[in-house]
Each structure stands twice: as C-alpha cells, then as structure tokens.
Amino acid sequence: MAPLWSAIVPFKGSVAAKSRLHALYGVDGEDWARAFFSDILDVLETMPEIGKIVVVTSDAQVGNERPGIQVIADTGGGLNDAILLGARSCSGKTIVIPADLATLDPTDLSSFLDEASSIPFGFVRDAAGEGTSLLFVHLASELTPHFGSDSATTHLKSGAVEVHAPLTLRLDVDDAISLLAASGRLGVHAKRLLALAKNFPSNE
C-alpha cells in the first residue's frame, strides 16, 4: 500500500472572517468561512488516502468538534507561518489545502493525489490564474509555502512543478463572483447558508 498523505488546513476563522464575503447576501463572513472549512474537513475525513489531517487555527473549538483531527494553535503569524507550523507535525507526503477551497471534491482529489505521488514538489494554480489552490511535497520538512500575491509564479520559481487539475480543486471562494461560480459545487454546510442567503441569484 502506498504511503498515506498528510493534509494541512490552515484556518484563520474569525481572524480572516472572509472580509470580502462579510455580510454578503445577508450572511456573516465568519459563517461563510466556517462553512467552507467544515465542508473541506468532511471531504478529507472520508478519503482513505489521507492518513492525517492537521488544522492550524486559533479556534480551540475545532478539536472538540473533530476529535480525529490534530489541531495546532495558530501563533498569530501569516498564512505561510501557519502552514509551516502544521508541517512540523507531518513527515512524508503532505498537501496544503486552503480553507476557502469550497468546491473540494473527493473523487477529483483522489485522482490528483495519485498523479501527485510521482511529483516530489508541486502546486496547482487557482482559477483566477495568479494564486495557488494546492501545494504539495513528498517530504514535509521540505515544504516551502509562498502563499500571497502572485503565489503561482513564486511557487514556480521556487522549483515546484505546476500540475493541472479540475475546477473543483482550483476554485477558492473569497468574493461574490467566486461564490456564484462555486454555487453549484458547494458542500452541505455552504449549501445550507446559500439557501438562507438574501437576493442570491439562484435563490430568486
């Protein structure tokens, strides 16, 4: 059997509060953020390829809600700092999954991990074309995250191989446009919020 993957999910929660989604369609930004995050964990917990899930967050409640997940306290640094904190608890094949990758699909991710098993260090460009939706390495100690402005270019320059992936693995949701694009692919928690959203196009 092939070695299992570790998944690092950095969750800023109320700190980030999805500012561009704040009060969007009458739903609080923190509620959107938690819904996307919960749907991602639901997917990861069903996947036999994932041997460990590491969440880096300042939200202590996550550990109580998900006892099978390792929770590491966020020290208050940036996203890359949180990822490196999580990497210290991993050893072999490790993938970083941002908490706003709201359309994450288990079948697509399973196929992707199979392909990624032959690539020591790689990334997936997000749907917008400039950011990064997934980052992975075969040795967690070699993880060098560069999330932020134009991160796709930075990861490419750092030696990561760009891997193409379906839209479900590239669509991070952080504004009204991306929420509309993702609306037909959301998980159960986000769909529940979407049903309550005011004046959302598909709800009219």
Buried (B, 14 or more C-beta within 10 A) or exposed (E): EEEBBBBBBBBBBBEBBBEBBEEBBEBBBBBBBBBBBBBBBBBBBEBEBBBBBBBBBBBEEBBEEBEEBBBBEBEEEEBBBBBBBBBEBBEBBBBBBBBBBBBBBBEBBBBBBEEBBEBBBBBBBBBBEEBBBBBBBBBBEEBBBBBEEEBBBBBBEBEBEBBEBBBBBBBBBBBBEBBEBBBEBBBEBBBBBBEEBEEBEEEE
